[in-house]
Amino acid sequence: MDTPNILLHHTKAHLKPRSTGAPFPMHQDYGYFPFRNDSMVAAFIHMDDSDPENGGLAVFPGSHKMGPLEDKGEEDDTKGIQVNPGLTELHKLLKLKKNVFSVVSNSKRRYCSFWLRLGL
């Protein structure tokens, strides 16, 4: 992270129960936390398998280089990512991403997110 100054901004627990849990359209988190110099990063710690079939995360590769953008709705040039339990996924708040709807009736999704401000 190339800085000795890291501040925990906030945390969340995300739960998507079996057969429910709405998708969340394409967006950047930067619009919700517009800190100077894009100084926030999110760390998602996955408690179970995450993939496109069970409502996992889909990202728009390279979008963090485009700067702040308007929400994109249902942009489809995304790539679903797979993350195994216990692994951490890091992303800049400028990354365009969405959560997809689970098509697996017995799936559940659980992850914790930590939002960190870098280089105060």
N, C-alpha and C positions, 0 to 999 in steps of 0.2 A: 504494500500500500504506500510505500515510500514516504511515510511521515510518522514522527513520534507522537503526533497529536491526533487522538481519535476519541470522539465523544459518542456514546450510545444515545441516540435521539429518541427512539421508542421501539417497542416490541409488539408483536401480534401473534396470536394462535389462529391458524386457519383450519377450518373443518368443513369438509364436503361430505355429508352423509351418503349412504348407499342410495342409488337411483334418484337422488335429488341433487340440488346444488346447481345454481344457475351459472352459465358461462359469463365471463366478463370480457367486453369487447376490447379491441386493439387500443392501447393507450401508452403514454409515458407516465411514469410516476413523478417526473420532474415538475409537472404542472401543480401537483399537490404540495411539493416541498422544493420550491425554486431557490435553493441556496446559491450564493455567489460561487462562481467558478465550478459549477457542477460538482460540489464537494460532498455529495451524499452517495453512499453505496448501500445496496440491500443484500443481506445474506439470508438465504432460505435454507433451513435445515430440515430435510425431509424425513418423516417418521415412517413412511411406507413408500412403495413403488410409485413413481410418477411417470406417466407416459401419455401420449395423445388419446388412447382409448379410455383412460379412467379420469379424464378431466384435468390433465396436467397442463404444463405451461408450453406455449408456443411463442417463439421470438422471431423478429424480423432481423436477420443477420446484417450487421454493419450500421443499423439505424442509430446507434449511439453517436456516430460521427456526423449526423445531419443537424445536430443542435435541437433546440426546443421546437416541437411541432404541435399542430392541432391534433386532437384525438382523431384516429383514422377509421373508427367504426370497424367494419369487418374486412379489412385488408387481408388478402389471401396469399401473399408471398412469404408466409411464415414457415418456420421449421419447428415441428414438435420436438421437444427434448425429452430424453429419458434420464431419470435420476433414481438411483437405488437408495433404500433406507440408510440413514446415517450420513449421507453425503450432503455437502453444502454447495449450493449454487449461488454465485455472486453476480450481481449485475449493477451497472450504472443506471441512474434514474432516467437517463435519456434513451435507454433501450426500449424500442416499441415491443410490446408483448401483449398476450391475451391468455386467458384461461378458457379452455375448450370444454364443451359439455361432455359428461361421461356417457359413453355408449355401453358400458359394462354394468349390468344390474347389480352385481355383487361387489362393486368397488367402493372404496372409501379413500378419501384423500386427507392427509393430515401433515401439516408442516408449520414450523415456527419461523417467523421472520424477524430479523434484527436490522434496524435502520441506523447506519453509522454515518456521522459527519466527520470528514477527514480534513487534516491540515488547517485547523482553526486559526 
